[in-house]
């Protein structure tokens, strides 16, 4: 068990080392320690420091281990580290229930160090373990201690070689045999092989496998989860009838062994069906308390929403790390100046501010959204486990699903673009692998596709929003919104008549102005999408064709704008609440205003097309306000990244270290690389065997 961190604020939040970054830190308008305590709280900061200190002080986590490893050794090292994390027991069950954000913090802290390690641990404990608890019943709880002790090692097997997003078309089957009270799992052909399954490649002994459940007589009851043993825990050899393997090297996260599996008439006990949403009696009768098949299907895939919510947080972590590296670099990298004798930090240039500071604001805004959505999800899971099945709970689940389905695309795409901008903003040094921006880019990339392709997921959110209009009455829509994310639509007709009242730059320096614009924008896109659907229905015969023809310029931007509105609203409320300490209000409200205006500015054409903006002045003022806010936040930028940055050991970027000794750190890291001063092992190929020009040319 990692030792607890003792001491007060100075121990919890030690002073950053003095160096070239001190000038910016001295100009900050707020106290870094005060903001850190307000933003995360002492308990969470102490928990994170415990994790970081444990990793830094354990030789197994020494960074030098990671250099130039073979794929097999990389996988072995990640597994050993995963085992060590469980030995540390950072988070006990009672602490997890009392402080659920610590669960998210644990995943994110491990991810800051290495996403292969975080993913491996997260997939085993949560994505495998949680469905057993939440989708199973008391008969399955025997697996939970085995998960935590690593007696078994788990994975979550949903997707197949030929099907990912279209989960209803999954082809693995589970036929029930009442004579033996067993299910027979079978993969009809190689296209039905479970594929891309994290932990399955080399280490998983058990899997939560999704298959089409058939009862005697051939009736299919749809997709259901089963606990299936795929390897012998003592030998790691495949179980009879199971073909399991590794899919090979990926663009990133190669410490995680993604794999495939095929089943040839594999028999498992009836009791290994995870039966919270549906069960089969010993005689072969199917029973469920769900009257609606769609509701049962949605409930059976409820763990996917949990995965998507966690991916929002993972994407935010990648963005935080990237902006930390790029802004510390920009505050110390000097190029050009007003005179030949004076060079200035590149952060002083308006272009560099405009490129990076909106992503810093986005990191804060999306960080708050990720944490608040995770707490919403915890509340939903608690109500489900408590047996709540009322109408409010059903709406609560629909709203969470809609927010998670658009939250993952917005967060992962924002991180994707932000990391690339940070890479370019660091010039050639950003391309050097040791500075980590390339790894961040590659490790973030799968966030855009796993647990659902982003563009496909957005359709879930737009479908939810369009369904709300079906309940529209004379004064607007009438529906339940437990999280209040769509409550504004009750004024839908009135909001469509709203027009921008802001005229001066000062009007845009508070996020309430962008918030009003976003409410109009979502209503406008909702109306346009609804009308587009109505027109398509008149000319197309199938609902499939209708929805397919409405995505690109209607439903997709609708879903993204709605999620941006939700992020803007939650961040606005957090930064404007009475509990914000007075010294922090100005900087937090500037971050809120910058994120909201920057995000809104990407919809300027729609604001003009729909009539919310008129005249060229409106667009110009928005641009001026963005640049003004960047200028105001420039001197706070280094202190703001100090709040969200992990220790140097975790960040692992010479150009992003807290001391700001950019060139000294980079030069030392280059010289410490193996063989940098040695001549090439193939030097004789240069010295001898000179090419004979034209000797291999055609003789014709």
N, C-alpha and C positions, 0 to 999 in steps of 0.2 A: 504494500500500500504506500502511495506517495506521501511524504510527510506534509503536514499542513503548513501553510505559509503564515508566519507570525508577524506581528508588528502593526504599525499604523500606516497612514497614507504614504509616508516616505518609503516604507518597505514595499507596500503594495504598488505604488506608482513612483518608483525612484526617478530622480532627476535625469534628464537625458544628457549625454556627454556634451561638453562644450566643443565647439569647432566652427567650421564655416557656415553652418546653419543657424548659429546663435543670433545673427543679426535679424533674421526673419522671426525667430522665436521671440526675440525681445520686442518686436513690433506688434505681436498678437494682441487682440483686443480683449482677450479672455484668458482665464487660467485653464491650462490643459487638464490638470488634475480635477478641477471642479466639473468640467464638461464630462470627463470620463466617468466620474461618480454619478452624475445625473443621467448620463446616457445608458449605462449598463447596471449601475448599482454596485455597492461594495461586495455583496455576496457573490455575484457573477464574476466580477473582476478577480476576486480571490480564487475562485474555482478555476478560471482560465490560467492564472499564474501558477497554480499547483500543477496543471497539466504541462504547461510550457517548461517549468523547472524540472519536472520529472524526465521529460524527453531530453532536455539539454544535458542532464547529469548522468544519463544512462549511456554507456559506451555502444550499446546496440544501435542507438540512433545517431551515431556519429556520421556526418554527411559524407566523409571520405569513403564510406562503405559503398556508396551508390555509383561511383565512377566506373564506367565501362564494364558493367556486369553483363554476363550472358542473360538471355531471357529466363532460363531456368533458375539461375542464381538470383535474379531480380525477384522472381516469384517466391523463392525460398526466403529471402530477406524480408519481404513484405509479410509473409505468413508468421515468421518469428516475431516480428514487431507487433502484429495483431495479437499474438498470444501474450506478449508482454503487456500490452494495453489492458487485456482482460485480467492479468495478474495484478496490475496496479489497482484495479477496481475503483476507478475514479468516481463512479456514480452508483451509489447503492439504490435499491428499488424504492425505499422510503423517501430518499432525497429526490429521486426522479419524480415521484408523485407530488411532493411538496413544492418542488421548483422545476416545473417541466422545461423551462428554457435552458436548464443545464444539459438536457439531453441534446438539444440543438447545438449548444455551445461545444459539447464534447466532439460531435461530428465536425464542426467547423474548425476547432482547434487542431484536430488531427489532419483536416484538409489543408490548413495553412502550412502544415509541415509537409504532407504528401497525400495527394488525393487517392493514390492506389491504396494506401493504408486506411484512409478514412472510409473509402468505398467498401473495402473488404470487411472491415469491422461493422459498418452500418448495414451491409447486406446480410451478414450473418445474424447479428443481434436483433435488428429492427425489421428489416424487410422479410427475413425468414421467420424470426421469432414472433413479431407482432401479429401476423395473420394467424398463427397457431393460437394465440391468445384471444384475438378479437373475432376471428372467423370460426374458431373451433368451440369446444365446450369442455366441461370438466374432464372428460375422458382423454383430452389431448394435453392437459397441463403437465403430464409426466415428461413431456419433451422440454419444458422450459428450463429446469435445472441442468439438463444435459446440454442445452445450448450455452448456458452461462459457464459451465465447466469445460466446454469444448470436447465433451465426450462424443458429441456429434457436431458436424459443421454443415451449415445450411446455405441454401440458395433459393431464389424465387423464379420458377420456370413457367413463364407465360408465353412469350413470343416464340415463333417458329421460323424456320428458314424462309418460308413463303408468306408468312403473315405476321405483321407487327401491330400497326394501329387498328386494323380491323379484327378486334379480339373475338367478335362473334363468329368469325370464320375459322377459328382455331380448329385443327383437324385431329389432334390426339383424342383417343376415345377411352372411356372407362365403362365397360359393360359389366353389369352386376350378375353374379352367378349365385342364386339362392341356395343351391345344393351344397356349396362350400362356404357361403356367406363371405364371398370375396369379390373385389372388383378386378377386372382384367384390363390393365392398361396396355394400349397398343398404338404404335405409330404406323399408319397405313402405308407410308412411303417416305423417302428421304426428305421430301419437301415439308413433311410434318415434323421433322426433327426439331426439338427445342434448341434454340440458337441464340447466341449473344448473352447467355446466362452468366452473370458475374458469380465467381467462386466455383462454377461447375467444371472449369477446365481441368483443374488438378486436385482441388482440395475438398470439395463438398462431398459429404457422405449421405446427406438427405436433401430433399427438395420439396418445396410446395409446388406441386405440378397442377396446372389447370388443364382440364380435359372435358370433353362433352360426355355428360353422364347419361347412360342408357339403362333402362330397367327392362326386365323380361317382357317380351312382346315387341321389343324394338323401339319403344317410345323414347325420344331424346328430350331431356329436361334442361339442356343448355350447359353452359360452362360452370364447372364447380372445381374447388381446390381440394387436393389430396396430399397427405404427407407420404412421400415415397422414398425408401432407402435406395440409393443408387450405387453406393460403394460400401465395402466392408471397412468399418472404422479402424480395425486392427491392421489391415494390409493395404488399404486404399485401392484394392482391386475392384472392378465392377461387379455388381450383383448379377446373378444369372438373368439373361434376357435383356440386359441393359448394355447398350453401346454408348460410351461416354468419352469425350475427348476435348481437346483445346483448340480454339479457332485460330490461334496464332497472334503474331505481333500486330499492334494497333498503332494509331497515330499518337496516342498518349496513354497514360495510366497503365503501363505495361507490367507493373507489379501486380495488377489484378488479373486473375486467370479467367477470362471469359470462355465459355465452352458450349458444347452441344450434347444432346442425348437423344437416343432413339430407344423405344420400348417394344419388345417383341413378346406380347402376351404375358406381361408381368403381373403376377397375382399379388394383391395386397389385401389386408383385412378390411372388412366393411367399416370398422371403427376408425380407419384412417381417412375417411371422408371428413373434411372440416365442415361441420354440420350446422353452423349457426343460421344460415339462410335456407337450408334444405337438407333433408335426410332421407335415408332409405331404410325401411324396416327389414328385419331378418328375412321376411318372406318376399321382399322385393317391391313393396309399395312405396311410392315417393310421397313425402310429406313436407309441407312448408307452411309457415304462417303468413307468407306474402300472397296476397290475392292477385297482384299485378306482376307479370313476368318481368317487365322492364325494371320495376322496383327491386325485385330479387337480384336481377343481373347487376344493377348498379350497386347494391349492397355487397354483393360478392366481390366486386372489384374496388371496394372502398379503400383498400390499402394503397391503391394507385394514387389517390388524392394525397395520401400521406407522403408518398414518394415525391410527388410533384411539389408539395409545399417545402420539403427539405431541399429539393433542387433549387428552388428560389433562393434559399439561404446560401447554398453552395456557390451559386453564380455571383451573389453579392460579395462573398469572401474573395473570389478571384478578382473582382473589380476593385475591392479595397486594396489588395496587395499590389495590383498594377498601378493604381493612382499614387500609392505610397512611394513606390520606386520612381515613377516618372516625376512627381512633384519634388521629391528630395533631390533628384538629379537636376531638375530645372532650376532649383534655387541655388545650386552650387556651380553649375556649368555656365561659364562666362564666354560670350561671343559678341564681338563688335561693341560699339558704344558711340556716344555723341562725339568723342574725339578719338584719335588714334591711340592715345595713351591710356584711355579708360575703357575697359570692357565691362559689360553689365550682365547679371544673371539672365538667362533666357526667360525666366519667369516674369521678368519685367516687360517683356514684349506682349502687346495685346493679343497677337495671334496665338502665342503659347497659352495665355490665360483662357482664351476662347476655346482652344482645343481641349484643355484639361479640366478646368474648374467646373464645368457642367457635369462632368463624370464624377468629380468629388461630391458634388451636391446629390447626384443620382445615387452614389454609394450610401450616403446618409438616409435619403428618402426610402430607398429600397430595403435598407437594413431594418428600418422601423416597420415597413410593411411586412417583411419576412417574419419578424418576431411576433407581430400582432396576429398575422394569419396563422402562425404555428399555435399560438394560444387559443385561437378560435377552433382550430382542428382538435386540440386537446379537449376543449369543452364538448365538442361534438362526440368524440370517442367516449367520453365519460357518460354522456346521456345515452348513447347506444348500448354501452355495457350495463347501464342501469335499467335497461329494458324499455326506455321511452320510445313510443311509436306514434305519438300524436302528430297533428298536422304541422305544428310549429317545428317539430324536430325534422320532419320531411323537408320543409322549406329551408331549414338550417343546412341540411345536407346538400340540397340543390345549390344554395348560394355558395357554400364552401367549394363545391365542385366547379362552379363557374369561375370563381376567383382563382382557384389553383390552376385551372385549364388555361387561363390567360396570363396568370402570374408567372408561370414557368417560361413561356415565350418572351414576355417583356424583360424579365430579369436576365435570362440567358443571352438574348440578343443584345441587350444593353451592355452586358459584360463583354460579349464578343467584340462589339464595335469599340468599346472603351479600351480593352486590352490592346487592340491593334493601333488605336490612336496613341496610347502610351508607348508602345513599341516604336512607332515612328517618331514620336516627340523626343525620344532618347537618342535619335540618330543612329549611327553605326553601332554605338555601344549597346543599344537596345537589341541588336541582332545577335550579340554574343550570348551563347547558351548559358554561361555561368550567371548571367544577370537575371535569368529565370522568366523573362517575359514570354519567350517561346514556349516554355513548358506550361505556363499559365494559359496561353492561347490554346494549346493542344489539349490540355486537361479540361478546359471549359467547353470545348467543342461538343462533346457528347451530350452536354446538358440541353443542347438544341434538338436532340432527336430521341434520347431514351426516355422511358415513361411516357411516350407519345410524341410524334413529330409535331413541332411547334405550329405549323400551319394547319394541321389536322385538328389539334387541340383547340385552336381558336374558334372552330366551328361549334364546339360544345358551349362556349360562352355566348356566341351570337345566337345560337338556338335558344338558350335560356332567356336572353333579353327579348327576343322576338315573341317567345311564349307569353311574356308578361302583358303584351298588348292584347292578347285574347281576353284578358279580364278587364279591359278598359271600359269605364262607365262614362256618363255625361261629363263629369268633372275631371276625368283622367283615369289612370290605371288604379285598380284596387287589388292589393295582394299583400302578403306578409313578407317582410324583409328583416329577419332577426338581427342581421349584422348592419342594417341600415344602408347597405351599399347601393341599393336601387330605390330607396325611399323617395329620392328626388323625382322619380318618374311619376309620382302621384300628381305632380303639377305639369305633366308632359305637354298638354296643349299650350299652357301659358308660357312655358319655357321656350317653346318654338318661336314665340313672338318677341323674345328678348333680343336686344341689340346692344353692342358695346357702348358703354357710357364713359369709359376711360379716354382721356384726351392727352394728358401730360405725362411725361416720363415718371414723375413721382407717383402717379396713380398705379403704376405697374410694379412698384417696389414692395408690394404686399401680395402674398399668394392668393388672397381672397379674390382678386380680380381675375387671375387665371382660372381659379376654381369656378367662377360664374361662367366663364367662357367655355370651360370643359363641359359643364352641365348642358349648355345649349348644344355643343358639338355632338354629344352622345345622343341627345334627342333628335337632332337633325339626321345623323347617320342611321338612327333607328327608324325614323320615318322613311328615309330613302331606301333602306334595305327592305322594309315592309312593302313599299310600293313596287320595288323591283321584283320581289317574290310574287306579288299579285299579278304583275304583267307577265312574268314567266309562266305562271299557272294557266294563263289564257292561251299560251302558244305551245306549251310542252305537256306531254301526256303523263309523265312520271314525276313523282316527287324528287327522285334522284337527280334527274336532269334539271329540275327547277333549282334545287339548292346548289348544284354544281355550277350553274350559270350566274350565281349571285355572290360568289365569294370574293373575287379579286378586289373590286373597287367598292364593295358594299359591306358584306358581313365581316371580312377580315379587319378593315380599319375600324368598324364598329366595336369589335371585341377589344382591340388594342386601346382605342380611345377610352373605353369604359374602364379598363384596368388602370390606365394612366390617371384617370379621374380619381379612382379609388386610392391610388398611391398618393396623389396630390392632396386629397382630402385628409387622409390619415396623418400625413406629415404636417399639414397645416394645423390640424387640431393638436398634435403633439407639441409643436413649436409655439403655439399661441395659448396654451393652457396656463391658468394662473400659477401653477406650481413650478414653472420655469424660473430659475434664479435670475434676478434682474441682470447680473453681469453677462448672462448667456443669451439673453433674448435677441439682441441685435444680430449676432452671428448666426444663430439658428434660424431666425426669420429671413435672413438673407439667403441662406441655403435653400429654404423652402421656396422663396420667390424665384431664385435662379432655376431650380429644377422645374418648377411648374411652367415658367415662361419658356425655357429651353425646350421642354417636351411639347408644349403647345405650339411653338414656332414651326414645328415640323408639319403642322396641319394648316398653315397660313392659307394655302389655296382653298381649302374647304371653308375656312372662316369667311373668305371673300365670296366664294361661290354661293354659299347659303345666305349671304346678306348680313352676317353678324358684324363683319368689318365693312366699312365703306370709305372710299378715299384712300390715297396713298399714304397719308400720315399715320394711320393705325399701324400698318406693317412696319414703318420706319421707327415708330416709337417703341415697339416691341424689341426690335434689334438694338436700339440705343439702350434700352433698359437692361438687356442681357449683358452688353458690354460694360455698362455702369456697375452692375452687380459683380461681374468678374473683377473689375478694378477694386471694388470695395473689399472683396474676399481675398485678394492677392496676398496681402500681408498676414492673413490668418491661415493661409493654406498649409504651411508647414506644421503649425500647431494642430490643425484639424486632422492631418494624417497621423500625427503623433498619437492622437486619441485612438485611432482605429488600427494602428500598426501593431503587429506582434513583435517580440524581441528579434534582434538581428539573426540569431541562430535559426529561428523559424522562418523569417523572411528570406534568408539565404540569397541575398543579392548584393554584390560588392558596391554597385552604384546606388543602392537604396539604403545603406546603413545609416543608423541614427546619428553618428558623429559627423556626417557630411564630408568626410575626407575622401571625396570622390576619386581623385586620381591615385592617391596613395593606396586605397583599398583595391582599386582595379588592378594597379600594377603588381601589387603583392599577390593577388589571386592568380594573375596570369603566370607569374614566376613559380608559383606553387604547383601548377599543373604538371603532371608527369611527363618527362622527356622533352620539355620545351626548349632546352639548350643543347640537347643531343642531336647529332647528325642523324639523318634518316636511316633506318635499318636497310633501306634499299639503295644506299648511296652509290654502290658499284654500278647500278644501272645507269647512273648519270655519268660516271667517270669512264666507263667502257661501253662498247657496243653502240657507238654513235650511229644515228640513222643515216642511211644512204638515200639521199633525196631521189625519189622517182624509181627506186628499186622495185617497188610493188606495183608500178603503173602498168597499164595495159600495153602489151607488146604488138597489138594489132596496128 
